[in-house]
């Protein structure tokens, strides 16, 4: 049960961040990267790789184990 809550929270958080970062990425595309290419590179990398989701699941599980003890 608790694992499902952790997974659903991580998925919801990732989807919210995905939508926000996608909007920001398209704004960068419209301004032709006036702030530089490095920001666009890292935004694209965050959108492609679900690092946040992968990093949050073990953290939630570890916190759950600590609360049980």
Secondary structure, DSSP 8 states (H G I E B T S, - for coil): -HHHHHHHHHHHHHHHHHHHHHHHHHHHHHTTSTT-HHHHHHHHHHHHS-HHHHHHHHHHHHHHHHHH-
